[in-house]
Amino acid sequence: MFLIRFVFYFTLSFAILCIPVGGGEHLFDKLLGMVTPYADKAMNTTKQKLSTTKRYSKKLYSNSEPFERDEIATKLAGVKKIKVQHKQPDDTYTDEERERLKKALSND
């Protein structure tokens, strides 16, 4: 139903705009001549507002960037795996101290 109405109204408006008005011009040409100056003013105003908005947006964005750029070094621990070496503690214990440590750890 929508398609039928669309085709009907499109055909009707096309037929109306093709009516010859005089001087070898159609109704569409007359309407185009009347609307063109206003459309040009609207387009120029829109372009001016868009360029102003673009300029302000660039200023706003450039002020939000830090002065010094942060860089991530690729040689950090997150990139390379760190090999953990298990080594014996540097402390030396006597036999008596070792026995006390074993008793203290076994009681817990």
N, C-alpha and C positions, 0 to 999 in steps of 0.2 A: 504494500500500500504506500509506504514511504517513497519507494522508487517511482511509482506512478505519479504521485503528487510532485516530486522533484522534477521529473521530465516535463510535466504539464506547466509548472510555474517557470521553468527555465525557457521553454518554448514561447510562452506568453511574453515574458520580459524581453526576450530577444526580438520578437516581432514588434513590440512597442518601440524599442530602441532603433529599429531599422526604418521607421516611418520617415519618409523624406519631408523636411521642414521647408526647404526652399534654398535657392542658390546652390543646388547640387550637394547640400549637406544633409546628413541624417540627424535625428534627434540626439543620438549618442554623441556626435561631433559637437553639437551645440552645448550639451551638458559638460562635455570634456573641456571645452573652452571656458566655460563659466567656473568650473571647479579647479582647474589647473593652478591659478595663482594661489589659492588658499592651500592647496595640497603642497605646493612648493614651499610656502611659508612654514607649514607644519613639519615638513621634512627637514628644513634648515634648522628650525628650533630643536627638533629631536636630535639631529647630529651634534649641535652645539652642546646640548645637555649631556649627551653621551660622552663627548670628548672631555667635558668638565668633570664628569663622574670618573672617567678613566684616569684623569690627571690626579684627582684627589685620592683615588684608590692606590695609585702608584706611590704617592707620598706616604699614605698610611702604611702601606706594606714596607716601604724602605725604612721607615722609622721603627718598625717592629723587629728588624733584623739586628742581631748583636754586631758590635763593631769588630770583634775578634771572632773568627770562625773556629769552632771546635772541630778538631780532627781526631779520628779514632785510629790509633796505631794498630797495625795488623799483627804486631808481634806480642800482643797481650796474651794473658793466660787463657782467656776464653777461646782463643783461636787454636793455640797449641796446647797439647796435653802436657801437663807437668809430671815428670817422672818422680815419684816419691821413693826415696831410697830408705829402706829400713836398716838402721845401723844400731849397734849396741850403745847404750848410754856411756858417757865418758866417766861416770862415777865408778869408783871401785868399792866393793863392800867386803867386809870381813865375813868369815864363816858365821860368826855369832849374829851379825846384822842380817844376813840372809835368812837364818833360822827365824829370827823375830819377824821379818817381813812375811815369810811363809805362814807363820802362825797368825799374824794380823789379817792377812788376806783370806785365810781359810776360815776364820771366825766370822767374817762378814757374810 
